[in-house]
């Protein structure tokens, strides 16, 4: 059954027309209800923005600094306040939507219907594989006596955050690839029953990289998720998996937009001739986020008992004319690869916990 979100909760999803995609991403993450409602200064309804709209915009090459004008849906369904709950249910089911803004006779937003089932993911048969066997040498001295995935962040090991986040998305079968101080990880997580999941282990005899351990993995015939054991993110693993399947890909890499501003004015030349200037230009590129969706067919490309990293696997697939694609993500993400990242992760999750506790 759907329910109406009352008071401040739905108001946190409002966003003024003329905002940027970056503003929309921030609002999506803050509201945590997977929708932004675009309004004018009088809170008159203009349209909606979802995670999918953001993703499609990034795939089209738009920057987070671009305006939302070409992103939001102006034809989104809305309902009046006097509509019956049965009609709301029928509309949501017929249109396969999880959100339905409520507007008055002047189209001013006064509420929002949210499908209750949205927060209760159905159990998935797909496996989530976590690469947790690295030495973590860049994290010394923290990892001298503790594997990096067990380092505590906001009171829990990094790996526990990953498992709980995926469990909330319906994943119940996990495979952990372990090597360095593997027994500590196995003693902590066991068979996973404490978390209501099933956990199995792959044991690397030698370091096999971020893809090599998959040569030891036995697929159940379904696409699966692979994530590095030091990546903290709010990515929706299920949506990544669905994107992968919908696009009939064999390998999908989650990527983040990375921006870097040149500290100096750039001079463009042809030979010794000056042909132009750019004042501290901003360069943008996609970077590997360390989270992937793979189809079982790629497993045959991975050499047995040899080191193989994910970029190499994607190259091998490309050489075979396979379909490898990217999944642009905007969700909060942090690669805990250095001591400074570890400190930042603790601060970020502590603030999130405090914020969630106040809701």
C-alpha positions in Angstrom: 0.0 0.0 0.0 1.2 3.5 -0.7 1.3 6.1 2.1 1.6 9.9 2.1 4.9 11.3 3.3 4.0 14.1 5.8 5.6 17.3 7.0 9.2 18.0 6.3 10.0 14.7 4.6 8.4 15.4 1.3 9.4 19.1 1.4 13.1 18.0 1.5 12.5 16.7 -2.1 11.6 20.1 -3.5 14.0 21.8 -5.9 13.7 25.2 -7.6 13.6 25.3 -11.4 16.9 26.6 -12.7 19.0 24.5 -10.4 22.0 22.4 -11.6 22.2 18.6 -12.0 24.6 18.8 -9.0 21.9 20.4 -6.9 19.5 17.6 -7.9 22.0 15.0 -7.0 22.5 16.6 -3.6 18.7 16.8 -3.0 18.2 13.2 -4.1 20.8 12.1 -1.5 19.5 14.3 1.2 15.8 13.4 0.8 16.6 9.7 0.4 13.3 9.0 -1.3 14.7 8.6 -4.8 12.8 11.6 -6.3 13.2 15.3 -6.7 10.1 17.5 -7.3 10.9 20.6 -9.4 8.9 23.7 -8.5 9.0 27.4 -9.1 9.4 30.0 -6.3 5.7 29.6 -5.4 6.1 25.8 -5.1 4.0 25.3 -8.2 4.7 21.8 -9.7 6.9 21.8 -12.8 8.3 18.2 -13.0 10.2 15.4 -11.3 13.7 14.0 -11.4 14.6 10.5 -10.5 17.9 8.5 -10.3 17.3 7.2 -13.8 16.9 10.7 -15.2 20.2 11.7 -13.7 21.9 8.6 -15.1 20.5 9.2 -18.6 21.7 12.8 -18.5 25.3 11.8 -17.5 25.2 9.2 -20.3 24.3 11.9 -22.8 27.5 13.7 -21.7 25.9 16.4 -19.6 28.0 17.8 -16.7 26.8 18.1 -13.1 27.2 21.9 -13.6 24.5 21.9 -16.4 21.0 23.1 -15.6 18.2 20.6 -15.0 16.1 22.0 -17.8 16.7 19.1 -20.1 16.7 16.5 -17.3 13.4 16.6 -15.5 10.1 15.1 -16.7 7.5 17.7 -17.3 4.8 15.1 -18.0 5.1 13.3 -14.7 1.8 12.2 -13.2 0.3 14.1 -10.3 -2.9 13.7 -8.3 -5.4 16.0 -6.5 -5.6 15.8 -2.7 -9.2 14.3 -2.7 -8.2 11.2 -4.8 -9.0 7.9 -3.1 -6.2 5.5 -2.0 -7.5 2.8 -4.3 -7.2 5.1 -7.3 -3.7 6.0 -6.2 -2.7 2.3 -6.0 -4.2 1.6 -9.5 -2.3 4.6 -11.0 1.0 3.5 -9.5 0.6 -0.1 -10.6 -0.6 0.8 -14.1 2.3 3.2 -14.6 4.9 1.3 -12.7 5.8 4.3 -10.6 6.8 4.5 -6.9 6.1 8.2 -6.4 3.1 10.4 -7.0 3.1 14.1 -6.1 -0.1 15.6 -4.7 -1.0 19.1 -6.0 -3.9 21.4 -5.3 -6.1 23.2 -7.8 -3.4 25.7 -8.5 -0.8 22.8 -9.0 1.0 23.8 -5.8 2.7 20.8 -4.3 1.1 19.8 -1.0 2.2 16.2 -0.5 3.7 13.0 -2.0 2.5 9.4 -2.2 5.3 6.9 -1.8 4.9 3.2 -2.4 5.7 1.4 0.9 7.3 -1.6 -0.9 10.0 0.6 -2.2 12.0 0.2 1.1 11.6 -3.5 1.3 13.6 -5.1 -1.5 12.8 -8.6 -2.6 15.5 -11.2 -2.1 17.7 -11.7 -5.2 19.2 -14.9 -6.4 22.2 -13.0 -7.8 25.5 -13.3 -6.0 27.6 -10.3 -4.7 31.4 -11.0 -4.7 33.7 -8.8 -2.6 37.4 -8.6 -3.3 38.8 -8.6 0.3 42.2 -10.2 -0.1 44.5 -7.3 -0.7 47.5 -6.4 1.6 46.4 -2.8 2.1 50.0 -1.6 2.1 49.0 2.0 1.4 47.0 2.0 4.7 50.0 1.1 6.9 50.2 1.2 9.9 46.4 0.5 10.2 46.7 -2.7 8.2 49.8 -4.2 9.7 47.7 -6.4 12.0 44.2 -6.0 10.4 43.0 -6.7 6.9 41.7 -3.4 5.3 38.1 -4.6 4.9 37.9 -5.1 8.7 39.1 -1.6 9.6 36.3 0.0 11.6 34.4 3.0 10.1 31.8 4.6 12.3 31.8 1.6 14.6 31.7 -1.2 11.9 34.2 -2.8 9.6 34.2 -1.5 6.0 33.1 -4.9 4.8 30.1 -5.0 7.2 28.9 -1.7 5.8 29.1 -3.2 2.3 27.2 -6.3 3.3 24.5 -4.5 5.1 24.0 -2.0 2.2 23.7 -4.9 -0.3 21.4 -6.8 2.1 19.0 -3.9 2.1 19.0 -4.1 -1.7 17.9 -7.7 -1.6 21.2 -9.5 -1.9 21.5 -12.6 0.4 24.3 -14.6 -1.1 27.9 -13.2 -0.7 31.2 -14.6 -1.8 34.3 -13.0 -0.1 37.7 -13.4 -1.8 40.3 -13.5 1.0 44.0 -13.9 1.4 45.8 -11.5 3.7 44.8 -12.3 7.4 41.9 -14.2 5.9 41.1 -16.0 9.2 40.3 -12.7 10.9 37.6 -12.0 8.2 36.2 -15.6 8.4 36.1 -15.5 12.2 34.2 -12.2 12.1 31.6 -13.0 9.4 31.4 -16.7 9.6 28.6 -18.1 7.4 26.8 -14.8 7.5 23.8 -16.0 9.5 24.2 -13.1 11.9 23.3 -10.8 9.1 20.6 -13.0 7.6 22.7 -13.9 4.6 24.9 -16.7 3.3 28.6 -16.1 3.0 31.1 -18.3 1.2 34.8 -17.7 0.7 37.3 -17.9 -2.1 40.9 -18.4 -1.0 43.7 -16.9 -3.0 47.0 -18.7 -2.7 48.8 -15.9 -4.5 47.6 -12.3 -5.1 45.3 -12.5 -8.1 44.2 -8.9 -8.5 40.7 -7.5 -8.7 39.4 -10.0 -11.3 41.7 -13.0 -11.0 39.9 -14.5 -8.0 36.8 -14.9 -10.2 38.7 -17.8 -11.8 37.8 -19.7 -8.6 34.2 -18.5 -8.6 31.4 -20.9 -9.5 28.5 -19.0 -11.1 24.9 -20.0 -10.5 24.2 -18.9 -14.1 23.0 -15.4 -13.2 24.7 -12.0 -13.6 26.5 -11.0 -10.4 28.0 -8.0 -8.7 31.7 -7.6 -7.9 32.9 -4.8 -5.6 36.3 -3.9 -4.1 36.4 -4.5 -0.4 37.5 -0.9 0.4 34.7 0.9 -1.4 32.0 2.7 0.6 29.1 3.8 -1.4 25.3 4.3 -1.5 25.1 2.9 -5.0 22.0 0.7 -5.5 23.6 -2.6 -6.5 20.2 -3.9 -7.7 19.8 -0.9 -10.1 23.3 -1.5 -11.5 22.4 -5.2 -12.1 19.1 -4.2 -13.8 20.9 -1.6 -16.0 23.5 -4.3 -17.0 20.8 -6.8 -18.0 18.6 -4.2 -19.7 21.5 -3.2 -21.9 22.4 -6.8 -22.7 26.0 -6.2 -21.5 28.5 -8.8 -20.6 30.4 -6.4 -18.3 29.3 -3.1 -16.7 31.7 -0.8 -14.8 30.3 1.8 -12.4 32.1 5.1 -13.1 32.2 8.4 -11.4 32.7 11.8 -13.0 36.0 13.3 -11.8 36.7 17.0 -12.2 40.1 18.6 -12.0 40.8 22.3 -12.4 44.2 23.3 -13.9 45.9 25.7 -11.4 47.2 27.9 -14.2 46.1 29.6 -17.4 46.7 27.2 -20.3 48.2 28.4 -23.6 47.3 26.5 -26.8 49.9 26.5 -29.5 50.6 25.2 -33.0 54.3 25.0 -33.3 55.5 28.4 -31.9 52.3 30.2 -32.7 49.7 31.0 -30.0 46.3 29.9 -31.1 44.3 30.3 -27.9 44.1 30.7 -24.2 42.1 29.0 -21.4 42.0 30.4 -17.9 42.4 27.6 -15.4 40.2 25.1 -17.4 38.3 22.3 -15.8 39.0 18.8 -17.1 36.4 16.1 -16.7 36.8 12.3 -17.0 35.1 9.1 -15.9 37.0 7.1 -13.2 36.6 3.5 -12.2 34.4 3.3 -9.1 35.5 -0.3 -8.2 31.9 -1.8 -8.6 30.9 -4.0 -11.5 28.1 -6.2 -12.9 29.3 -9.2 -14.8 27.6 -12.0 -16.8 28.8 -15.6 -16.3 30.2 -15.7 -19.9 33.1 -13.4 -18.9 34.5 -16.0 -16.5 35.9 -18.0 -19.3 38.2 -15.1 -20.2 39.9 -15.0 -16.8 43.2 -16.9 -16.7 43.5 -19.6 -14.0 45.7 -18.8 -11.0 47.2 -15.7 -12.7 46.9 -12.1 -11.7 44.2 -10.2 -13.6 42.7 -6.8 -12.7 39.3 -5.6 -13.8 40.5 -3.2 -16.5 42.5 -6.1 -18.0 39.3 -8.2 -18.0 37.4 -5.4 -19.8 40.2 -5.1 -22.4 40.0 -8.9 -22.9 36.3 -8.7 -23.4 36.6 -5.8 -25.8 39.2 -7.8 -27.9 36.6 -10.6 -28.1 34.0 -8.0 -29.4 32.1 -8.4 -26.2 29.7 -5.7 -24.9 31.3 -3.7 -22.1 29.5 -0.6 -20.9 29.7 2.0 -18.1 27.1 2.9 -15.5 27.5 6.6 -14.5 26.9 6.9 -10.8 26.2 10.0 -8.7 25.7 8.4 -5.3 28.1 9.1 -2.4 31.3 7.1 -2.9 34.7 6.8 -1.2 37.6 4.5 -2.0 39.3 3.9 1.3 42.7 3.5 -0.2 44.9 5.9 1.9 44.9 7.0 5.6 43.4 10.4 4.7 40.5 8.6 2.9 40.0 6.4 6.1 39.7 9.5 8.3 37.3 11.1 5.8 35.2 7.9 5.7 34.8 8.0 9.5 33.7 11.6 9.5 31.2 11.1 6.6 29.5 8.0 8.0 29.4 9.5 11.5 27.6 12.6 10.1 25.2 10.3 8.1 24.4 8.3 11.2 23.7 11.4 13.2 21.5 12.8 10.5 19.5 9.6 10.2 19.1 9.4 13.9 17.4 12.8 13.8 14.9 11.9 11.2 
